Amino acid sequence: MAKSTKAVAEEKFAALQRKKETELEDKEKAARERKDHMATLKARRLEKEANEREAAAIEKEAKKKKTTRKKT
């Protein structure tokens, strides 16, 4: 038996709703992944900058000690 026009329309509407929901979930997942990736990059950059500052401070201290020894 043939489906009524209303039943066909309801099926199409339900399929469209599922498709939109899936697309939205995919967009949200991509946004989360992008955000997580950016957070990882930021953490790495901050760690690198901290290490560089620490190395510069150690080097500066070593130069300071070296110049102090020469004077005495």
DSSP file (Angstrom, degrees, kcal/mol; ACC not computed):
  #  RESIDUE AA STRUCTURE BP1 BP2  ACC     N-H-->O    O-->H-N    N-H-->O    O-->H-N    TCO  KAPPA ALPHA  PHI   PSI    X-CA   Y-CA   Z-CA
    1    1 A M              0   0    0      0, 0.0     2,-0.1     0, 0.0     0, 0.0   0.000 360.0 360.0 360.0 143.7    0.0    0.0    0.0
    2    2 A A        -     0   0    0      1,-0.1     2,-0.2     0, 0.0     0, 0.0  -0.433 360.0-114.8 -75.6 146.1    1.2    3.5   -0.8
    3    3 A K        -     0   0    0     -2,-0.1    -1,-0.1     1,-0.1     2,-0.1  -0.484  33.0-107.3 -78.4 151.0    2.2    5.8    2.0
    4    4 A S     >  -     0   0    0     -2,-0.2     4,-2.2     1,-0.1     5,-0.2  -0.359  26.6-112.2 -74.1 160.2    0.2    8.9    2.6
    5    5 A T  H  > S+     0   0    0      1,-0.2     4,-2.4     2,-0.2     5,-0.2   0.869 118.6  54.2 -60.1 -37.7    1.7   12.3    1.6
    6    6 A K  H  > S+     0   0    0      2,-0.2     4,-2.5     1,-0.2    -1,-0.2   0.914 107.5  49.1 -64.7 -43.5    1.8   13.2    5.3
    7    7 A A  H  > S+     0   0    0      2,-0.2     4,-2.2     1,-0.2    -2,-0.2   0.904 111.9  48.7 -63.6 -42.1    3.8   10.1    6.2
    8    8 A V  H  X S+     0   0    0     -4,-2.2     4,-2.4     2,-0.2    -2,-0.2   0.924 112.0  49.0 -63.1 -45.0    6.3   10.7    3.4
    9    9 A A  H  X S+     0   0    0     -4,-2.4     4,-2.6     1,-0.2    -2,-0.2   0.900 110.4  50.9 -62.4 -41.4    6.7   14.3    4.5
   10   10 A E  H  X S+     0   0    0     -4,-2.5     4,-2.6     2,-0.2    -1,-0.2   0.895 110.2  49.6 -64.2 -39.9    7.3   13.3    8.1
   11   11 A E  H  X S+     0   0    0     -4,-2.2     4,-2.5     2,-0.2    -2,-0.2   0.922 112.3  47.2 -64.5 -44.2    9.9   10.8    7.0
   12   12 A K  H  X S+     0   0    0     -4,-2.4     4,-2.4     2,-0.2    -2,-0.2   0.913 112.7  49.8 -63.1 -42.0   11.7   13.4    4.9
   13   13 A F  H  X S+     0   0    0     -4,-2.6     4,-2.5     2,-0.2    -2,-0.2   0.924 111.2  48.5 -62.6 -44.7   11.5   15.9    7.8
   14   14 A A  H  X S+     0   0    0     -4,-2.6     4,-2.4     2,-0.2    -2,-0.2   0.900 111.7  50.0 -62.4 -41.5   12.9   13.3   10.2
   15   15 A A  H  X S+     0   0    0     -4,-2.5     4,-2.2     2,-0.2    -1,-0.2   0.903 111.2  49.1 -63.6 -41.1   15.8   12.5    7.8
   16   16 A L  H  X S+     0   0    0     -4,-2.4     4,-2.6     2,-0.2    -2,-0.2   0.901 110.1  51.1 -65.1 -41.3   16.5   16.2    7.4
   17   17 A Q  H  X S+     0   0    0     -4,-2.5     4,-2.5     2,-0.2    -2,-0.2   0.919 110.5  48.7 -61.9 -44.6   16.6   16.7   11.2
   18   18 A R  H  X S+     0   0    0     -4,-2.4     4,-2.4     2,-0.2    -2,-0.2   0.903 111.7  50.2 -62.1 -40.8   19.0   13.8   11.6
   19   19 A K  H  X S+     0   0    0     -4,-2.2     4,-2.5     2,-0.2    -2,-0.2   0.923 111.7  47.1 -64.3 -44.7   21.2   15.2    8.9
   20   20 A K  H  X S+     0   0    0     -4,-2.6     4,-2.5     1,-0.2    -2,-0.2   0.904 111.8  51.1 -63.2 -41.4   21.3   18.6   10.5
   21   21 A E  H  X S+     0   0    0     -4,-2.5     4,-2.3     2,-0.2    -2,-0.2   0.908 111.1  47.9 -63.0 -42.6   22.0   17.1   13.9
   22   22 A T  H  X S+     0   0    0     -4,-2.4     4,-2.3     2,-0.2    -2,-0.2   0.912 111.6  49.9 -64.6 -43.4   24.9   15.1   12.5
   23   23 A E  H  X S+     0   0    0     -4,-2.5     4,-2.4     2,-0.2    -2,-0.2   0.899 110.8  49.9 -62.5 -40.8   26.3   18.1   10.7
   24   24 A L  H  X S+     0   0    0     -4,-2.5     4,-2.6     2,-0.2    -2,-0.2   0.918 110.2  49.9 -64.4 -43.7   26.1   20.2   13.9
   25   25 A E  H  X S+     0   0    0     -4,-2.3     4,-2.4     1,-0.2    -2,-0.2   0.899 110.8  50.4 -61.1 -40.6   27.8   17.5   15.9
   26   26 A D  H  X S+     0   0    0     -4,-2.3     4,-2.5     2,-0.2    -2,-0.2   0.908 111.0  48.4 -64.1 -42.2   30.6   17.4   13.3
   27   27 A K  H  X S+     0   0    0     -4,-2.4     4,-2.3     2,-0.2    -2,-0.2   0.916 112.6  48.1 -63.8 -42.7   31.0   21.1   13.4
   28   28 A E  H  X S+     0   0    0     -4,-2.6     4,-2.4     2,-0.2    -2,-0.2   0.894 111.5  50.4 -65.5 -39.2   31.2   21.1   17.2
   29   29 A K  H  X S+     0   0    0     -4,-2.4     4,-2.6     2,-0.2    -2,-0.2   0.921 111.0  48.5 -63.8 -43.9   33.7   18.3   17.1
   30   30 A A  H  X S+     0   0    0     -4,-2.5     4,-2.4     1,-0.2    -2,-0.2   0.894 111.4  50.4 -63.1 -40.2   35.9   20.1   14.6
   31   31 A A  H  X S+     0   0    0     -4,-2.3     4,-2.5     2,-0.2    -2,-0.2   0.909 111.0  48.7 -65.1 -41.9   35.7   23.3   16.8
   32   32 A R  H  X S+     0   0    0     -4,-2.4     4,-2.8     2,-0.2     5,-0.2   0.925 111.7  49.2 -62.5 -44.6   36.7   21.4   19.9
   33   33 A E  H  X S+     0   0    0     -4,-2.6     4,-2.5     2,-0.2    -2,-0.2   0.908 112.0  48.5 -62.5 -41.8   39.6   19.8   18.1
   34   34 A R  H  X S+     0   0    0     -4,-2.4     4,-2.5     2,-0.2    -1,-0.2   0.920 112.7  48.4 -62.3 -44.1   40.8   23.1   16.8
   35   35 A K  H  X S+     0   0    0     -4,-2.5     4,-2.2     2,-0.2    -2,-0.2   0.910 112.4  48.1 -64.1 -43.1   40.5   24.7   20.3
   36   36 A D  H  X S+     0   0    0     -4,-2.8     4,-2.2     2,-0.2    -1,-0.2   0.904 111.5  50.5 -63.6 -41.6   42.4   21.8   21.8
   37   37 A H  H  X S+     0   0    0     -4,-2.5     4,-2.5     1,-0.2    -2,-0.2   0.920 110.9  48.6 -62.9 -44.0   45.1   22.0   19.2
   38   38 A M  H  X S+     0   0    0     -4,-2.5     4,-2.4     1,-0.2    -1,-0.2   0.882 110.4  51.6 -64.3 -37.6   45.5   25.8   19.7
   39   39 A A  H  X S+     0   0    0     -4,-2.2     4,-2.4     2,-0.2    -1,-0.2   0.893 109.8  50.0 -65.3 -39.5   45.7   25.2   23.5
   40   40 A T  H  X S+     0   0    0     -4,-2.2     4,-2.4     2,-0.2    -2,-0.2   0.929 111.2  48.3 -63.8 -45.6   48.4   22.6   23.0
   41   41 A L  H  X S+     0   0    0     -4,-2.5     4,-2.5     1,-0.2    -2,-0.2   0.901 111.6  50.0 -62.0 -40.7   50.4   25.0   20.8
   42   42 A K  H  X S+     0   0    0     -4,-2.4     4,-2.8     2,-0.2     5,-0.2   0.916 109.8  50.3 -64.4 -42.8   50.0   27.8   23.3
   43   43 A A  H  X S+     0   0    0     -4,-2.4     4,-2.3     1,-0.2    -2,-0.2   0.913 111.8  48.1 -62.4 -42.2   51.2   25.6   26.1
   44   44 A R  H  X S+     0   0    0     -4,-2.4     4,-2.5     2,-0.2    -2,-0.2   0.912 112.1  49.5 -63.6 -42.3   54.2   24.5   24.1
   45   45 A R  H  X S+     0   0    0     -4,-2.5     4,-2.6     2,-0.2    -2,-0.2   0.926 111.9  47.5 -63.8 -44.8   55.0   28.1   23.2
   46   46 A L  H  X S+     0   0    0     -4,-2.8     4,-2.2     1,-0.2    -1,-0.2   0.892 112.3  50.0 -64.1 -39.2   54.8   29.3   26.8
   47   47 A E  H  X S+     0   0    0     -4,-2.3     4,-2.4    -5,-0.2    -1,-0.2   0.917 111.4  48.8 -63.9 -43.3   57.0   26.4   28.0
   48   48 A K  H  X S+     0   0    0     -4,-2.5     4,-2.6     1,-0.2    -2,-0.2   0.926 111.4  49.3 -62.8 -45.4   59.6   27.2   25.3
   49   49 A E  H  X S+     0   0    0     -4,-2.6     4,-2.4     1,-0.2    -1,-0.2   0.894 111.0  50.0 -62.4 -39.7   59.6   30.9   26.3
   50   50 A A  H  X S+     0   0    0     -4,-2.2     4,-2.5     2,-0.2    -1,-0.2   0.915 111.1  49.0 -64.9 -42.6   60.0   30.0   30.0
   51   51 A N  H  X S+     0   0    0     -4,-2.4     4,-2.6     1,-0.2    -2,-0.2   0.898 111.1  50.1 -63.5 -40.1   62.9   27.6   29.1
   52   52 A E  H  X S+     0   0    0     -4,-2.6     4,-2.4     2,-0.2    -2,-0.2   0.903 111.1  48.6 -65.6 -40.9   64.5   30.4   27.0
   53   53 A R  H  X S+     0   0    0     -4,-2.4     4,-2.4     2,-0.2    -2,-0.2   0.916 112.7  48.6 -63.2 -42.6   64.1   32.9   29.9
   54   54 A E  H  X S+     0   0    0     -4,-2.5     4,-2.3     2,-0.2    -2,-0.2   0.917 112.0  48.3 -64.2 -43.4   65.6   30.4   32.3
   55   55 A A  H  X S+     0   0    0     -4,-2.6     4,-2.5     1,-0.2    -1,-0.2   0.891 111.7  50.2 -64.5 -38.9   68.5   29.6   30.0
   56   56 A A  H  X S+     0   0    0     -4,-2.4     4,-2.6     2,-0.2    -1,-0.2   0.900 110.4  49.8 -65.7 -40.2   69.2   33.4   29.5
   57   57 A A  H  X S+     0   0    0     -4,-2.4     4,-2.4     2,-0.2    -2,-0.2   0.908 111.9  47.8 -65.4 -41.2   69.1   34.0   33.2
   58   58 A I  H  X S+     0   0    0     -4,-2.3     4,-2.4     2,-0.2    -2,-0.2   0.916 113.2  48.3 -65.0 -43.1   71.6   31.1   33.8
   59   59 A E  H  X S+     0   0    0     -4,-2.5     4,-2.4     2,-0.2    -2,-0.2   0.904 111.5  49.8 -64.3 -41.5   73.8   32.4   31.1
   60   60 A K  H  X S+     0   0    0     -4,-2.6     4,-2.2     1,-0.2    -2,-0.2   0.905 111.4  49.1 -63.2 -41.9   73.7   35.9   32.5
   61   61 A E  H  X S+     0   0    0     -4,-2.4     4,-2.3     2,-0.2    -2,-0.2   0.896 110.4  50.9 -64.9 -40.2   74.5   34.6   35.9
   62   62 A A  H  X S+     0   0    0     -4,-2.4     4,-2.2     2,-0.2    -2,-0.2   0.902 111.2  47.7 -65.1 -41.0   77.5   32.6   34.5
   63   63 A K  H  X S+     0   0    0     -4,-2.4     4,-2.5     2,-0.2    -1,-0.2   0.887 110.7  52.6 -65.4 -38.2   78.8   35.7   32.7
   64   64 A K  H  X S+     0   0    0     -4,-2.2     4,-1.8     1,-0.2    -2,-0.2   0.913 110.8  46.1 -64.0 -43.2   78.4   37.7   35.9
   65   65 A K  H  X S+     0   0    0     -4,-2.3     4,-1.8     2,-0.2    -1,-0.2   0.886 111.4  53.2 -66.4 -38.2   80.4   35.2   37.9
   66   66 A K  H  X S+     0   0    0     -4,-2.2     4,-1.4     1,-0.2    -2,-0.2   0.924 110.7  45.2 -63.0 -45.7   83.1   35.0   35.2
   67   67 A T  H  X S+     0   0    0     -4,-2.5     4,-1.2     1,-0.2    -1,-0.2   0.829 110.0  55.6 -70.0 -31.3   83.6   38.8   35.2
   68   68 A T  H  X S+     0   0    0     -4,-1.8     4,-0.9    -5,-0.2    -1,-0.2   0.871 105.5  51.9 -68.4 -37.1   83.6   38.9   38.9
   69   69 A R  H  < S+     0   0    0     -4,-1.8     3,-0.3     1,-0.2    -1,-0.2   0.858 104.5  56.3 -68.2 -36.0   86.5   36.4   39.1
   70   70 A K  H  < S+     0   0    0     -4,-1.4    -1,-0.2     1,-0.2    -2,-0.2   0.860 104.0  53.7 -65.4 -35.2   88.6   38.3   36.7
   71   71 A K  H  <        0   0    0     -4,-1.2    -1,-0.2     1,-0.2    -2,-0.2   0.789 360.0 360.0 -72.3 -27.9   88.5   41.5   38.8
   72   72 A T     <        0   0    0     -4,-0.9    -1,-0.2    -3,-0.3    -2,-0.2   0.456 360.0 360.0 -90.2 360.0   89.7   39.7   42.0
